[in-house]
Amino acid sequence: MAVKIGWIGLGEMGLGMAVNLQKYLASQSSHLTVWNRSPGKTDMIQKQGAHVASSIEDVVSRSNVIFTSLSNDAAVESVYSQLFALASQTQKPLIFVETSTIHPTQATKNAQLFDSCPQHRYLQCPVFGRPTAAHAAQLVWIASGNADAIETLKPYFGAMSKSIVDLKTTDVSRASSFKLIGNFFVVGMLELMAEGLSLAEKADVDQQAVLQLIETFFPTPAWIGYSRKMAENSTTKAGGFAVDLGLKDVGHMKQLAADHGAVLPTAEVAYKHLKVLQDQGKGDQDWSSLINVLRDATPPQ
Amino acid sequence: MAVKIGWIGLGEMGLGMAVNLQKYLASQSSHLTVWNRSPGKTDMIQKQGAHVASSIEDVVSRSNVIFTSLSNDAAVESVYSQLFALASQTQKPLIFVETSTIHPTQATKNAQLFDSCPQHRYLQCPVFGRPTAAHAAQLVWIASGNADAIETLKPYFGAMSKSIVDLKTTDVSRASSFKLIGNFFVVGMLELMAEGLSLAEKADVDQQAVLQLIETFFPTPAWIGYSRKMAENSTTKAGGFAVDLGLKDVGHMKQLAADHGAVLPTAEVAYKHLKVLQDQGKGDQDWSSLINVLRDATPPQ
């Protein structure tokens, strides 16, 4: 089949990914068809050659592969109920590639929507990386779902990411669980760093020496980048990952653990700290600002 | 002065360090004078040319620089009360280099012992690295105390380590606080890994994919080494770090936080899990075995 690609959702992650995909398609004399709930986000990618659809229906009629990048499970559920209503009326085979970080149960529900339409495919493909990595095509792409569909789309996934982890499973919930476990390592690392760096401040231990220690023992972009942000108090939003989104993810991790009879105490601790920030009206700050909660915390008497 | 070096304490860390120092001294036509509470440990280093002292008194009479590597604060307190009693009877200037992981208050107490003997110097120089790193001279050496004494000894420190972090402070408690904060990052990482990997097992997420994720995002020896140990269930003691020692360290971290009005919830969680292992009679296992506590844990009803 000639692959004609639609894209729904141009948030910070979606826009970065879609721009890279549009560049790749342009090199093949093709183009994306994009749609976003709030229309202002489409200008930049339109200049790069993407076609702006008038509606979700317009995306479906112009595409046979449709990527979605949405902010939370409710948005995913709403968009997929529309997509299913449209898809169930056409014999044209469609592949849906859902890239958002959602609870595994939602991924399964999406896939089951299409059980009655065996001509269609649903892939769950969450991505690892911050918006800066999305813009730089440096994401790690996680693929789950129908093997043939994944194989067909690998060149397109590759245009948006530095590597592809193919989980080789049709159980799309696994990719969502995997993404939550990966994000758990990241948020746990933030919590750890915030506790250690704020203790260093209070115990009058040289902050630069602690940063040097981190560079020596954990010389990875995440450790070095976040510890510098925290020590320098530059936990603004630019290129970052908001507390509100972090809370959504950590909530899903806690739920995943509960679903499987596991315990995840570090996620509980990080959730509590991120919630303090949200309650203070700081839900749009980068989630590394959780160090400020530790700075303000005092031990129970 | 001609530097004549004594070494007290030949545990897993001490032996590795002392052997490297002995090799260096041999290249200078010199040798270590060693002493260990249990005598069996001295055979190997004696074959490499070290002199085995008959007593702590013998070490002091033959040396003007004395390194100590001991298992806990009680051992440090006991050895230093003997060392001080001997040192206070000699005008020969002595430099003591204490390398153990102890509470900052104990480091300060040791240093204060020598206040009445200004001819002597006390340095607190904890080291980062596992016993394998000690044997390979790949430790990270942390130096605090008198600047001239540190400068004099840097070649000897260098013979045992890959890098030296000079905290440039005479407040020897800072080096101990710094070491505890560094160890906090390590134990927190273990806790995090154990929670995430055991959740992956329970949620039926492909373990190899999770290990691959860790290699992609946290490509450091500690993350990769410990996650493989945990996944492969090879948390034996060889070359490792025992639960008992981990509990001592984490207890100190908790105390350090309490001393300074800081909170360290991740240390509290890790402490609880390591304590379960100790209570099960597994205090001599490598501390990465804390994943087994998470595997067995069930959420509160």
Interface residues (C-beta under 8 A of the other chain):
Chain A: P104 F128 V140 S163 V165 L167 T169 R174 S177 F178 I181 G182 F184 F185 V186 G188 M189 E191 L192 M193 E195 G196 S198 L199 A200 K202 A203 D204 V205 D206 A209 V210 Q212 L213 I214 T216 F217 F218 P219 T220 A222 W223 L256 A257 A258 D259 H260 G261 A262 V263 L264 P265 T266 A267 V269 L294 A297 T298 P299
Chain B: P104 F128 V140 S163 V165 L167 T169 R174 S177 F178 I181 G182 F184 F185 V186 G188 M189 E191 L192 M193 E195 G196 S198 L199 A200 K202 A203 D204 V205 D206 A209 V210 Q212 L213 I214 T216 F217 F218 P219 T220 A222 W223 L256 A257 A258 D259 H260 G261 A262 V263 L264 P265 T266 A267 V269 L294 A297 T298 P299
